[in-house]
Amino acid sequence: MEIKGDGFTLRKWRNDDAAALQKEADNPKIAANLYDRFPSPYTLADAEFFINLKINDEPVTSFVIDVNGQFAGTIGLELRDDVFTHTPLVGYWLGETFWGKGIMPKALQLFTAYTFNRFDIIALQAGVFSSNPASMRVLEKAGYAKQGVLKGVVFKKGQVIDEHLYVMDKPTWALINQ
């Protein structure tokens, strides 16, 4: 499965993505803005493990962001249960060499459309650490709305920081995409 974007493609994972994933993911600047479950340092074994988790997903919940045949990053969702069954978390990251090129807001818009069309959901939710204003701008450019700031709820690298909560609900998405 592939979704063509403006200057990039969202595509399924391949086993041969492991080396490029490891290279781009092994960056402390990326790990600093993700949950601690994201390994840092990021080894080839970590890359192979992650790809093996995602490669046969059906429906696809995680895509490679491919720029001119080159691994640039990833975007995906975390399906949840209980009262959040219809509100998955969306997450993404882009390799540092691809920052500042306007790729991620467009990738997020395409991924959001795919998600609303493919899954029985009412909204997509994203949490962003207060130390990551670039990701907040990505969400805002993609049409997500800040719903609030959860003060002092994240403990990252020995510091207590805030989490900014962003949401795209299905009615808003439908209005934007008429």
Secondary structure, 3 states (H helix, E strand, C coil): CEEECCCCEEECCCHHHHHHHHHHHCCHHHHCCCCCCCCCCCCHHHHHHHHHHHCCCCCCCEEEEEECCEEEEEEEEECCCHHHCCCCEEEEEECHHHCCCCHHHHHHHHHHHHHHHHCCCCEEEEEEECCCHHHHHHHHHCCCEEEEEEEEEEEECCEEEEEEEEEEEHHHHHHHCC
